[in-house]
Amino acid sequence: MQVTETLNEGLKHEFKISVPASDLDAKAGAKLVDLKDKVRINGFRPGKVPVAHLKKVYGRSVMAETIDQTIRDTNTQLFSERGFRLATEPKITMPTEQDQVEELLSGKTDLTYTVAIEVVPPIQLADFKSFSVEKPVVEVSDADVDDAIKRIAEGSRPYNAKTEGAAEKGDRVTINFKGSINGEVFEGGTGEGIQVVIGSNTFIPGFEEQLIGIGANETRTLKVSFPKNYMNDKLAGQPAEFETTATLIEAPQDLAIDDAFAKSLGLESLDKLKEAARERLSAEFAGATRQKVKRALLDRLDESHNFEAPPSLVDEEFNLMWNSVKAEMDSAGKTFADEDTTEDAAKEEYRKIADRRVRLGLVLSEIGEKNKITVTDDEVGRAVIERARSMPGREKEVWDYYRNNAQALAQLRAPIYEDKVVDFILELANVTEKKVTKEELFKDEDAEKTAA
């Protein structure tokens, strides 16, 4: 076998490989001998078929298998000897001329092909014991629990129809409305039988305040402007008018937060309701803390591992993100100018994110591989069960989907693996707790970009 490196540029390599026809013929001959005891041909006793006859019948197909196996074995040996860790599948180029292919399958010529690869660079892992990570911690206070229960109670508060008097702040008004911009009714701007509690701030700014003083069966034209950051970009910042009729006005009634209220929610007592609220808040705060710590750790990993990411992997990650971004923008009718940027600037920003994601993925993979971190089938199975439980009535459909879809299972396995690697690093790092307020814990949470 003769190997000649024809390209060595950064992470890209290309080799020209030649395997003598005599080697192929010997391997194919061994396969034909092995066939003697496996095939049945009329006129010959089992195991007595001459190799020459087998070659005449099966020679081309056996040689094709031999060539395929030789390429795989040769590439594996080449990559192993040179310590290559492939970033993508190798690209193999074979002779395509009909006469060349014919001579190769007939065993009359050497096997000559090229293989192009892109490799993962060596990654020198940092000393994780030198990492310092701050863990923001929020204690669930009695006030937090009381506020949570009050929010639950508000959703259950009874209302009674007003027999007289106009709507006041806190009243619930049932309305029919028709919205228009510049005199034209817009899509999604009409509604019937819609309930709104004045002062709940559930409608766009200025809408609820103009319902104060409205009477039952009274019609008003409410003038408002959609917020500039409104989710529908076609309406964002636009002035609108809503012809609104109040069909029912109801006043809020007192709601006692006591054992009876807790029992109406399926709990034994108010104390049990408080316990449940505290547990839910603790889980919510712990989840936010975990995300903050993970983000800080990934930032630290990014700073500590500076190497060139395989371009093909970056391109693949970028294309996935960019196609998603473009689809969302097209669906919303948005342009890059609406986002105060240009397409080129946006592409540059997303390519940086793609590069970071690829490098962090490779670092996490390297850490997991070197420390024998794995995800068990039981762990994946539990994740499938949790996913099925989150979709009541469709459990079997979800279970069958994952059971028959290896790619979907891999998507479940990936975050489990990542979390296990993160936990491994945190065990080594110097993690210090810092008490923060609830507002500080959740500050800018929605604005943070996904790190990996």
N, C-alpha and C positions, 0 to 999 in steps of 0.2 A: 504494500500500500504506500502510495506517495501522497504527501500532504504539502501544499504550498499556500502560504498566507498571501492573499492578494490585496487585502484591505485591512488597515489597522488605524482607525480614526476615532479617538475617544472611546465610546462604548460600543462602536460598531466594528465588526470583524467579518471578513469573508475569506473562505478557503476554497481552493481547487483541489479536489481529491480524485485520485485514480486508483482503481483496484484491478489487478491483472485478471484477464479472462480465465487464466488457469485456476485462480483462486475461486472464481465464481463456478467454474465447471466442477471443481472438487466438491464444493458445498452442494451444488445441484445434484451431483452424482450420489452423495450421501442421502439426500432426501429421496431420490428414486429407489435406492436400496431399501430404505425404510418403508416405502410404499409397497414393496413386494408382499408383505404379510398383511396388508390392509385392503388391497383392491381385489376385485373378482372380475376376471376377464374370460369370456367364453372361449373354450378350447384349451385352457391352461388350468392345471391343478393349483389350489391355494398355495401361495409361496413359491411357485415354480415359474412365474412369468419372467422371462429374460429382461434384464435391465435395458437392453437395447430396444426391446419392444415398448417397455414403459416410457423410455425417452421419446420414442416416436409418437406415442399417444399423449403423454403428459409433459413433454419436455418444455414447451413454451410457458405453460402455466407454472411449472415448478421453477423455471428460471426467473419468471416475474416475481414469484414469492421470495426467491433467493436474493434478488436484487433489492427488493424492499427491505428484507431483514438485514442485509449487509449494510445498507445505508443507515438504518437505525443503530445497528451495533457500532459502526464506524464513527458516527456522530457522537454517540454516548461515550466512546473511548476517547475521542478527541477532546470533548468538553471536560471530561473528568481529568485527563492528564494536564490540561491547562488551567484547571480550577475555575472554569466558567460557570456562573450561575445565570441562566438565561432569563431575560426579561420578557421575551415573547417566544412564540414557536419559531423554530428555524425556517428560513425560506430556502427551499431546495430547487435548483434549476437543472433540469435533465436535457439530454439531446432530444430534439423534437422532429428532426428530419426522418421521414419514413424509412429510408434505407438504413440510417443509423440505428433506429429502434429495432429494425428487423435483424441487423447484425448482432445487436446486443442480446436480443432474446434467443438468437441462434447460438450464442456462445462464441462468436467469431471475433469479438472485439472487447477491449478493456472497458470497464465501467468508469466513466469520467463525468463528474458532476461538480457543481459549486453549491456551497451552503453559506448563506448570509445570516448573521445573528446580531442581536443586540443584547448586551450583558448588563447585569446589575453590578455596580462598582463595589469593591470591598467596603464594608461599613465598620468603622472603629467605634464601638459603643462607648458611651461616656461612663463615668463612675457615678452610678445613681445614688451612692451614699453621700455624694457631695451636693445633691439636690436639696433645696429648701422650698417647701411648699406651704403656703398659708391656707388654712381650712376655716372658712367663715362659718360660724355656728350661731344659730338663733334658738333661744329657748322659748317654748310655747308658754305664753303667759295666760293667766286666768282671763285677762281682757281679750286676748286673741280667741279663746274658746267662747266667751260670751258673744263676741262680734260674729263669730261663725254661726252660732245658734240663732242669733237675731236675723242673720241673712236667710237662714233656713225658714224661720218663722215668717218673714216677710212674704215668702213664696206661698205660704199657707194662710195668710191673713184673710179673714172674711170681709166682704163688702156688702152693704145694704143700699138699695136704690134710694136716692134722695126724693122725697115727695115734694120738696120745694127748695128754692135757692139755687144759685149758680155754682159752677165748678170752682173749687178752691185747690190750693196746693195740697197734695196728698190724696186727692180724690182720684178715683178710677173712671175714666171717660171712654165709652165705646163709640167709635167714630167710623164714618165712611168718608173717604177722601179721594180726590182726583188731582194729581199734580201736573203742572205744565211749565215749560220753559219757553219764553218768547211766544206764548199763546198756543204752543203745541204740546199735546199730552205726550209724555215720554214713557218708554217701556219700564215697567216695574213701579210706576208712580201712582197706581191706584190700589185701593184696598177697601174692604167692607167688613164690618164687625170687628175692627181692630181695637184691642184694649190698650190704653196707655195710662200709666199712673203719673200724674203731673208732679214733676220734681224728681222723677227716677232717672232722668238723663239717658233714656233709651232711644229717643228720637234725635234727629239732627238738631244742633243748637238753635234755640229760638222758637222751635215748634211747640213744645209743651207750654212754655210761658204764655203763648198767645191763646191757649185754651182756658186760661183763668178767666172766670166770669161768663163763660159760655153756658147757655141753658139747654135743656133737653129739647131736641128737634130744631135747634138753632143752627144756621149755616153761616160760616165765616170764611173769608179768604185769608189764609195765613201766608205771609211773605217771609221767606227764609233764603239763606244761601248755603249750598253744600260746602262742607269743609274742603280746603285745598288738597288734603291728603285722603279724601274719600276713596273707598275701595273701588268704586266705578269711576274710571278716569274720564269717561265722557260726561259725567255729572260734576266731577270735582271742581269746586270754585264757582259753579254756575248759580245765578239767582233763580229762584223758582217760586211759584205760587201754588198753594194747595187749597182747593175749594173743599171745605171740611164741614161735615154735618155731625153733630153730637146726637146719638140715638139713645144713650143712656148715661146717667151720671150716678155714681155710687160713692158713698162715703166709707172710709175705712172704719172697721170695728176693732175694739180692743181684743188683743190675743194674749192670753196668759201663758207664759212659758213655765210650765209646771209638769208634774208627773203625767197628767192627762194628755198634755201636748206630746210628751215623749212617747206615750203609749200609742198615740195616733200615728206615730212614725214607725211603730213596730218594736219599740224598745221598752224595757221594764219600768224605767224611771228616769227622772231628769238627770240623776247622777250618771246613769248608764249612757244617756245621750251626751253628756259632757265628756265621758271617757272616750266615746266613739269619735267625737269632734276633735279631741286632743290627739288621738291616734292618727286621724286623717291629716291634721295639720303637721304633726311630727313627720309623717311620711312625705308630705309636700315639701317641707323645709329641707328634709334630708335629701330629697331628689334634687332640689336647687343647689344645695351644698355640693353634692356629688358632681353636678355639671360644672360648677365654678372650679372645683379642685381639678377635675379632668382637663378643663380648658387650660388652666395654669400649667399643668404638667405637660400637656402637649406643646404649649408654647416653649417650655423649657427644653423639651426634646428637640424641637425645631431649631432652637438657638445652638444646641450642643452638637448637632450632626449636620455638617456642611459638606455636601457632595452633589455631584451631578446626577439628576434623576434621568432614567432612560427616556429619551425623547418620545418614543412610540407610546409609552405608558402615559406620559403627560398629555400627548395629543389625544389619546383615547379618553382620558378623564375630562379634558377640556371640552371635547366634542359632546360628551354626555351632558355636561353642565350647560354649554352654550345652546344646544338644541332645546333643552328644557326652558332656558331663559327666553329664547326667541318664541317658543310656543306660547308661553305665558304672556309675553308682550303682545303678540299677534291677537291672542284671545281677548285681551283687555283693550286692544286698540291703542296701545301706548307706543311712543317713540323714545329714542335715547335722549332727544332734546327735552322730553317731559321729565327725565331723570337728571337734568342739568349735566349731561355728559355726551360723549360721542360714541359711535359704535367701536371705533379703534381703541378709545380709552377703556371702554367696557371690556373689550376682548383682552387687553393687556392685564386688567385687574383680575379677570377670571382665569387667565393663564397662570398668574402668580398663585392663585388659590389652588389650581390643579397641580402645579408643581409642589406646593406644600403638602397637599393630600397624598401625592404619590410618595414623596420622601418619607413622610410620617408612616405611611403604610408599610414601606420597606423596613424602616427602623423597628416598628412594632413586630413585624414578622421575624426580623433578625433576633430580637430579644426573645421572642417566644420559642424560636427554633433552638437557640443556644441554651435555653433554660428548660427545654423539654415541656413547654406549656402546651397543653392540648385541650380540645373540647370533646367531651364524651358524647356518645349517642344518647345517653340518658339526659344530658343537659339540653341537647337539641330537642329531644322528645318533650321535655317539660316546657320548652319555649313554644312548641307546636300546640300543646294543650292550653297554654295561656292564651295563645292567639285564637284558638277555637272557642274558649270561654268568653272571649271579648265579643263574639258574634253569636248571641243566643239564637237557637233555631237553625243555625247553619253549621253546627259543629262537625257533622259528617262531611259536608262539602269542603270545609277547611282542612280537615284531616286528610281527605283523599287528595286534595290539591298538593299538599306538601309531600305526601307519600309518593306521588307520581311525578314530582318536579324537583329534580336534583338541584337546579339553579336556585329555586326558591328556598330549599333547605340551606344552601350555601349562604344565602342572604340572611338567614336566621343565625347561622353559625358565626358569621363574621363579627357582629357586635358582641357576642358572648366571648369570643377569643380576644377581642380588643380590651374588653373590661377585665379579663383575667390578667392580661399583660399589664394593664394600668395598675391593678391591685398588687401585682408582683413588684413593680417599681416603687409604689407607695410604701410597701413594707420595708424597703431599703432607704427611702428618702427620709429627710428630717421634716416631718409634718407637725406644724404648730397650729393650735386652734386659736381663733380670734373671734370673740363675741361681737356680733354686729346686730344692727336693727333689721327688722323684716324688710324695710324699704331698701336698705343697703344690699341685702341678699338678692333681691329681685331687680335691682337697678340695671337698666340697659340689657336685661336678659333677652328680650326679643330682638334687640339690635345686633347682638353678637352673631357672628358668622359661624357656621359649623366648621370645626377645626379639622376633622378627618372623616 
